[in-house]
Amino acid sequence: MRSANHLKILVVEDSPQDAFLFKTALGRAHAHASLHIVEDGLEAVRYLRHEGKYHERRTHPFPNFIISDVKMPQMDGFQFLRWVRSHPEASQVPVVLFSAAGSEADADQAYRLGANAYLVKPFSLEELTDLLRVTCDFWSRCIRPVTGQHHFTSPAISTTHAAARAREHCGSPSA
């Protein structure tokens, strides 16, 4: 993996145990990445919009990709994915939905809403470590939007303005 491509990963996970597993697995994967964890879709929206406690981009950088649980309180993974895909400033960020259930209906819905992948949560630390290693390796090889180009200046963002600043990257519909 190329060390010049430090990844910033946003994990949306309401389970403290699963969040801990993500942190542990990323450390074991030896991926050149930083992990930022929020508890549900609403917190993820606040993070992406750099609102409240997430206002400082140096400590809460815009992610290169997002891993989100499906079943969460407040705003579930599907609702969050709808939000991401409907906001030009975030719409090209790759989103991977994770679920413990792994139902075909949920997978169909995830892909219809624009998920880049739908995976069943691994049940072991080793599986999660391997999955994060491969995922980080893949996304580190993709061309991404230039860091610092993601600014939510108002709730309504001009699509033309966002499109002018966007760059193609792996996982986008046009890639």
N, C-alpha and C positions, 0 to 999 in steps of 0.2 A: 504494500500500500504506500502511496506517495505521501510523505510527511508534510509536503507543502499544502495539502488540502485538509486542513483541520476542519472537521465537521462539527456543526452545532445541531444537536438533536433535541427536539422537544418531545417529551413523553407525557401523554395525558392519561393518567392512571389513578383511580380512586382507592385502590388497595395498597396500603402501606407495605405489605409483604411483597407484592409484585413490584412495587417501586424499588424496594431494597434489592430484589433479584436483578432488576435492570441495572442498577448501579454496580452490583457485584459482577454481573456478567460482562458489562462493558469494560471493567477493569481487567478481567481475565482475558478478554478478547484482544487486548493490547492494541486497540484501535486508536487512531489519532483523532479523538473526538471528545466533546464535552456534552454532558447530559444535563438537561434542565427539566425538572418534573413538576407538573401541576396536577391538581386533584380532579378536575372535571372540565367539561367543554367551556363553561363560562370563564373559568380561570385561564384557559387556553386562549380564549378571545381577548381577555384583558392583557395577557402576555404578548400576543401578536400585535395588539394596538398600542403597546407600551403604556398601559394605564396603571394608575395606583402604584403599588409596590414594584411593578415591572417597568417603571418609567426610564430607568437607566440602562441603555443599550450595551454598555460595556459589561455589565453583570448579567444582563438578560438579552443576549444577542438574538437576532432574527434567525430562526432555524433553517438548516439546509434540507431537513426533512422532519416529518412528524410521525410518531408512532402513537396511536390512540386506542384505548380500550373502547369497546362498543357499549357495554352496559355500565352506565354511570348515572348518579343522581344529577339533578339540575339540568344539565344539557348532555345527552348521550353522544356517543361517537358519530351516529348518523346525522344528528342535528348539527354537531360541530363541523362535520365534513360539508354539509350544505352551506354553512356560514363561510368556510374557507373558500369553497368554489364560487361563491357569489360575491366575493370581495377581490377586486382586481389586484390589490397589493399582495394578497396571499394566495391567489388562485393557482399559481404555478408551483407552489411548494408541494413536493411529493408527500402523500399521506398514506400510511400503512395502517389498516385497522386490524386490531388483535381481538380475538374473542375466545373465551374458554369453551363456549358452546360449539362453535364451528358449524352452524346450520347452513344449508344451501340457500335458504330464503334470505338469511342475513348476508351471505356472500353476494347473491344476486343484487340485493339492495345496495350494498357497498359499491359494487362496480357501476351500477346505474347512476349513483351519486358522484362518481368520479374518483373513487379510491384507486391508488396505484397498485395496491395489493391488499388481500384479505387473508389473514393467517390465523390458525388455531394457536393459542398460546402454548409454548412448549412447557412440558411438565417437569423438566429437570433443568438445573443450572447449566449443565453441559450443553444441552440442546439450545438453550437461550444464548449461551456464549457463542456457539457456532453460528447461530442465526445472526447475531449482532455483528460478528466478524465478517460474514459474507455481505450483509446489508451495508455495513460501513465501507467495505472495499468497493462495492458496486457504486454507491452514491459518491464516493470520493473521486471516482473516475469520470463523473458526469460534469458537464459544463453547467454552472449555476449562475443565477443573477448576481451582479456585482454587490458585494457586501456594502451595507449602508444605503441601499436603494429602497428599502422598505420603510416608508414613513406614512403612518396614518395621521394625516393632518386634519381630517374632518370625517364625520360619519359617512358622508357621501363623497366618494372619490371618483373623479372623472376617469372613465374607461379609456379614453383617448390618451390622457396623461400617463396612466399606468402602462398602457400598451407601448407607449413610446419609450419608456424606461425599462421594459421587461426584456429579458434575453431568453432564448430557448435553452432548455436543459432536459436532461433525462427525466422521463415521467410526465412531461407536459403533453397535452393532447396533440400539439403540433410537431412534437419531436419524432 
